[in-house]
Amino acid sequence: MLNKLIPRKQVNSIYDIELDMLWKQGYRGIITDLDNTLVGAKAPLATPELIDWLKVVGQIGFQVVIVSNNQRDRVTKFAEPLSLPFIYQARKPTNVSFRRALQLMKLQPEQTMVIGDQMLTDVLGGNRLGLYTILVSPIAIADEGFFTKVNRRIEKAALMMMKR
């Protein structure tokens, strides 16, 4: 079970992901978390830097779907101005939302990566379906909700167990 918490790649932020290399390796889709992955948990809209990154992602040819455990209103207000498809109240790490995202992109798991800031939701959910998982450092830990803070403590304990 603990091996399902280990990402294939770990980077500081989305901006550190080698998109060209992943495209050459056959990846065509990105399932991404929203809060503390793309922007801070309380940031209502995309930053100019994120908008530029998304343009590069699109120019390379990647499809993107936001998959978030957050509420409809939060995800809609963020994703619609960017014209990005999204799934809200995703219940990650369950498989349902990841499968829906694959269907939206018409891609197979081996063509798709998951980018997120949590091992217990994004990495576990992606690994369970055989997706390429990338763990990013959270953007703004101070803004996280109660359940995310609980998850962070569990992740910390899991990391300590894995090191043993």
VEXDREN-2710 file (C-alpha; in Angstrom, 1 decimal):
% VEXDREN-2710
k/r/px/py/pz
1/MET/0.0/0.0/0.0
2/LEU/2.8/2.5/0.9
3/ASN/4.3/2.1/-2.6
4/LYS/1.1/3.6/-4.1
5/LEU/1.9/6.8/-2.2
6/ILE/5.3/7.2/-4.0
7/PRO/5.2/9.6/-7.0
8/ARG/7.1/8.8/-10.2
9/LYS/8.5/12.3/-10.1
10/GLN/8.8/15.0/-7.4
11/VAL/9.4/18.7/-8.3
12/ASN/9.1/22.0/-6.5
13/SER/6.4/23.4/-8.8
14/ILE/4.6/22.8/-12.0
15/TYR/7.1/25.1/-13.6
16/ASP/9.8/22.6/-13.0
17/ILE/8.1/19.8/-15.0
18/GLU/10.0/18.9/-18.1
19/LEU/7.0/19.0/-20.5
20/ASP/9.0/18.4/-23.7
21/MET/10.6/15.3/-22.3
22/LEU/7.2/13.9/-21.2
23/TRP/5.7/14.6/-24.6
24/LYS/8.5/12.7/-26.3
25/GLN/7.9/9.8/-23.9
26/GLY/4.3/9.6/-25.2
27/TYR/2.3/11.5/-22.6
28/ARG/-0.6/13.5/-24.0
29/GLY/-2.8/14.4/-21.1
30/ILE/-2.5/16.2/-17.8
31/ILE/-4.9/15.6/-14.9
32/THR/-4.1/18.4/-12.4
33/ASP/-5.2/19.3/-9.0
34/LEU/-6.2/22.9/-8.4
35/ASP/-5.6/24.1/-4.9
36/ASN/-1.9/24.4/-3.9
37/THR/-0.9/22.8/-7.1
38/LEU/-1.8/25.4/-9.7
39/VAL/-2.4/28.3/-7.3
40/GLY/-2.7/28.8/-3.6
41/ALA/-5.8/27.4/-2.0
42/LYS/-7.4/30.8/-1.5
43/ALA/-6.3/32.3/-4.9
44/PRO/-9.5/32.9/-6.9
45/LEU/-8.0/33.1/-10.3
46/ALA/-5.0/32.0/-12.3
47/THR/-1.8/34.1/-12.0
48/PRO/-0.2/35.5/-15.2
49/GLU/2.7/33.0/-14.7
50/LEU/0.1/30.1/-14.7
51/ILE/-1.6/31.5/-17.8
52/ASP/1.7/31.5/-19.6
53/TRP/2.5/27.9/-18.5
54/LEU/-0.9/26.7/-19.7
55/LYS/-0.3/28.4/-23.1
56/VAL/3.0/26.4/-23.3
57/VAL/1.2/23.2/-22.3
58/GLY/-1.3/23.8/-25.1
59/GLN/1.3/24.7/-27.7
60/ILE/3.1/21.4/-27.0
61/GLY/-0.2/19.6/-27.5
62/PHE/-1.2/18.4/-24.0
63/GLN/-4.8/18.2/-23.0
64/VAL/-5.6/19.4/-19.5
65/VAL/-8.4/18.5/-17.1
66/ILE/-8.6/20.0/-13.6
67/VAL/-9.7/17.4/-11.0
68/SER/-10.4/18.9/-7.6
69/ASN/-12.0/17.7/-4.4
70/ASN/-13.2/21.3/-3.9
71/GLN/-16.7/22.6/-4.3
72/ARG/-18.4/23.4/-7.7
73/ASP/-18.3/27.2/-7.2
74/ARG/-14.6/27.3/-6.5
75/VAL/-13.5/25.1/-9.4
76/THR/-16.0/26.7/-11.9
77/LYS/-14.9/30.2/-11.2
78/PHE/-11.2/29.2/-11.6
79/ALA/-11.5/26.9/-14.6
80/GLU/-14.1/28.6/-16.9
81/PRO/-12.1/31.8/-17.6
82/LEU/-9.3/29.5/-18.7
83/SER/-11.6/27.3/-20.9
84/LEU/-10.4/24.2/-19.1
85/PRO/-12.6/21.2/-18.5
86/PHE/-12.9/20.3/-14.8
87/ILE/-14.3/17.9/-12.3
88/TYR/-15.3/19.2/-8.9
89/GLN/-16.0/17.2/-5.7
90/ALA/-13.9/14.5/-7.2
91/ARG/-13.5/12.4/-4.1
92/LYS/-9.9/11.7/-4.9
93/PRO/-8.3/9.2/-4.5
94/THR/-11.3/7.2/-5.8
95/ASN/-11.0/6.1/-9.4
96/VAL/-14.2/7.6/-10.7
97/SER/-13.0/11.2/-11.3
98/PHE/-9.7/10.0/-12.8
99/ARG/-11.6/7.7/-15.2
100/ARG/-13.9/10.6/-16.1
101/ALA/-10.9/12.8/-16.9
102/LEU/-9.4/10.1/-19.1
103/GLN/-12.7/9.9/-21.0
104/LEU/-12.9/13.6/-21.4
105/MET/-9.5/13.6/-23.0
106/LYS/-10.1/10.3/-24.8
107/LEU/-6.7/9.0/-23.5
108/GLN/-5.4/5.8/-21.9
109/PRO/-3.7/5.8/-18.5
110/GLU/-0.3/5.2/-20.0
111/GLN/-0.7/8.5/-22.0
112/THR/-1.6/10.6/-19.0
113/MET/0.1/12.2/-16.0
114/VAL/-1.4/13.4/-12.7
115/ILE/0.0/16.6/-11.1
116/GLY/-0.8/17.3/-7.5
117/ASP/0.4/18.4/-4.1
118/GLN/-0.9/15.5/-2.0
119/MET/0.2/12.0/-1.7
120/LEU/-3.1/10.7/-0.2
121/THR/-5.3/12.1/-3.0
122/ASP/-3.4/12.9/-6.2
123/VAL/-0.5/10.5/-6.1
124/LEU/-2.5/7.6/-4.6
125/GLY/-5.4/8.1/-7.0
126/GLY/-3.1/8.3/-10.0
127/ASN/-0.9/5.4/-9.1
128/ARG/-4.0/3.2/-8.6
129/LEU/-4.8/3.6/-12.3
130/GLY/-1.3/3.4/-13.6
131/LEU/-0.9/7.1/-14.4
132/TYR/2.4/8.9/-14.3
133/THR/2.3/10.8/-11.0
134/ILE/4.1/14.1/-10.3
135/LEU/4.1/15.5/-6.8
136/VAL/4.6/19.2/-6.4
137/SER/5.4/21.1/-3.2
138/PRO/2.2/22.9/-2.0
139/ILE/2.1/26.6/-2.8
140/ALA/0.4/27.9/0.4
141/ILE/0.2/25.5/3.3
142/ALA/-1.2/28.2/5.7
143/ASP/-4.4/28.5/3.6
144/GLU/-5.2/24.7/3.7
145/GLY/-8.4/23.3/5.1
146/PHE/-8.8/21.0/8.0
147/PHE/-8.8/17.7/6.0
148/THR/-5.8/18.7/4.0
149/LYS/-3.9/19.4/7.2
150/VAL/-4.9/15.9/8.5
151/ASN/-3.7/14.4/5.2
152/ARG/-0.3/16.2/5.5
153/ARG/0.2/14.6/8.9
154/ILE/-0.6/11.2/7.6
155/GLU/1.7/11.8/4.6
156/LYS/4.5/12.8/7.0
157/ALA/4.0/9.6/9.0
158/ALA/4.0/7.5/5.8
159/LEU/7.2/9.1/4.6
160/MET/8.9/8.3/7.9
161/MET/7.7/4.7/7.6
162/MET/9.0/4.4/4.0
163/LYS/12.5/5.7/5.1
164/ARG/12.8/2.9/7.6
END
